[in-house]
Amino acid sequence: ILDQLLNVDEIHQGKQKELIKSYAIESLLKIYPYSEDKKRIDTFVKSQLESSNPKTRNMAACFLERCE
Protein backbone atom coordinates (compact mmCIF):
# COMPACT_ATOMS: atom_id res chain seq x y z
CA ILE A 1 0.00 0.00 0.00
CA LEU A 2 2.80 2.40 0.86
CA ASP A 3 4.34 2.02 -2.60
CA GLN A 4 0.98 2.76 -4.22
CA LEU A 5 0.54 5.94 -2.19
CA LEU A 6 4.07 7.19 -2.83
CA ASN A 7 3.96 6.49 -6.57
CA VAL A 8 0.89 8.55 -7.40
CA ASP A 9 2.77 10.33 -10.20
CA GLU A 10 3.42 7.06 -12.02
CA ILE A 11 0.00 5.52 -11.35
CA HIS A 12 -2.46 8.36 -11.98
CA GLN A 13 -2.75 10.67 -14.94
CA GLY A 14 -4.80 13.74 -15.60
CA LYS A 15 -5.48 17.07 -14.03
CA GLN A 16 -6.74 15.67 -10.72
CA LYS A 17 -3.43 14.00 -9.88
CA GLU A 18 -2.39 16.82 -7.55
CA LEU A 19 -5.68 16.53 -5.65
CA ILE A 20 -5.27 12.77 -5.36
CA LYS A 21 -1.92 13.42 -3.67
CA SER A 22 -3.72 15.26 -0.86
CA TYR A 23 -5.74 12.12 -0.16
CA ALA A 24 -2.56 10.05 -0.28
CA ILE A 25 -1.00 12.37 2.33
CA GLU A 26 -4.10 12.00 4.50
CA SER A 27 -3.68 8.22 4.39
CA LEU A 28 0.05 8.47 5.06
CA LEU A 29 -0.69 10.52 8.16
CA LYS A 30 -2.62 7.58 9.57
CA ILE A 31 0.02 4.96 8.86
CA TYR A 32 3.11 7.09 9.57
CA PRO A 33 3.46 6.15 13.27
CA TYR A 34 3.58 2.46 12.30
CA SER A 35 5.73 2.75 9.19
CA GLU A 36 9.31 1.55 8.98
CA ASP A 37 9.91 3.76 5.94
CA LYS A 38 9.44 7.23 7.39
CA LYS A 39 12.19 8.77 5.24
CA ARG A 40 10.38 7.94 1.99
CA ILE A 41 7.14 9.31 3.39
CA ASP A 42 8.86 12.50 4.56
CA THR A 43 10.47 13.01 1.15
CA PHE A 44 7.15 12.58 -0.65
CA VAL A 45 5.27 14.92 1.69
CA LYS A 46 7.96 17.62 1.59
CA SER A 47 7.89 17.55 -2.20
CA GLN A 48 4.18 18.37 -2.06
CA LEU A 49 4.77 21.69 -0.28
CA GLU A 50 5.24 23.12 -3.79
CA SER A 51 2.16 21.45 -5.30
CA SER A 52 0.02 23.43 -7.70
CA ASN A 53 -3.03 22.33 -5.70
CA PRO A 54 -3.69 24.40 -2.54
CA LYS A 55 -5.37 21.49 -0.74
CA THR A 56 -2.33 19.32 -1.32
CA ARG A 57 0.05 22.06 -0.12
CA ASN A 58 -2.03 22.57 3.02
CA MET A 59 -2.26 18.84 3.71
CA ALA A 60 1.53 18.51 3.35
CA ALA A 61 2.10 21.39 5.78
CA CYS A 62 -0.37 19.88 8.26
CA PHE A 63 1.34 16.49 7.98
CA LEU A 64 4.76 17.99 8.68
CA GLU A 65 3.46 19.94 11.69
CA ARG A 66 2.06 16.78 13.24
CA CYS A 67 4.81 14.33 12.36
CA GLU A 68 8.08 16.21 12.74
C-alpha positions in Angstrom: 0.0 0.0 0.0 2.8 2.4 0.9 4.3 2.0 -2.6 1.0 2.8 -4.2 0.5 5.9 -2.2 4.1 7.2 -2.8 4.0 6.5 -6.6 0.9 8.5 -7.4 2.8 10.3 -10.2 3.4 7.1 -12.0 0.0 5.5 -11.4 -2.5 8.4 -12.0 -2.8 10.7 -14.9 -4.8 13.7 -15.6 -5.5 17.1 -14.0 -6.7 15.7 -10.7 -3.4 14.0 -9.9 -2.4 16.8 -7.5 -5.7 16.5 -5.7 -5.3 12.8 -5.4 -1.9 13.4 -3.7 -3.7 15.3 -0.9 -5.7 12.1 -0.2 -2.6 10.1 -0.3 -1.0 12.4 2.3 -4.1 12.0 4.5 -3.7 8.2 4.4 0.0 8.5 5.1 -0.7 10.5 8.2 -2.6 7.6 9.6 0.0 5.0 8.9 3.1 7.1 9.6 3.5 6.1 13.3 3.6 2.5 12.3 5.7 2.8 9.2 9.3 1.5 9.0 9.9 3.8 5.9 9.4 7.2 7.4 12.2 8.8 5.2 10.4 7.9 2.0 7.1 9.3 3.4 8.9 12.5 4.6 10.5 13.0 1.2 7.1 12.6 -0.6 5.3 14.9 1.7 8.0 17.6 1.6 7.9 17.5 -2.2 4.2 18.4 -2.1 4.8 21.7 -0.3 5.2 23.1 -3.8 2.2 21.5 -5.3 0.0 23.4 -7.7 -3.0 22.3 -5.7 -3.7 24.4 -2.5 -5.4 21.5 -0.7 -2.3 19.3 -1.3 0.0 22.1 -0.1 -2.0 22.6 3.0 -2.3 18.8 3.7 1.5 18.5 3.4 2.1 21.4 5.8 -0.4 19.9 8.3 1.3 16.5 8.0 4.8 18.0 8.7 3.5 19.9 11.7 2.1 16.8 13.2 4.8 14.3 12.4 8.1 16.2 12.7 
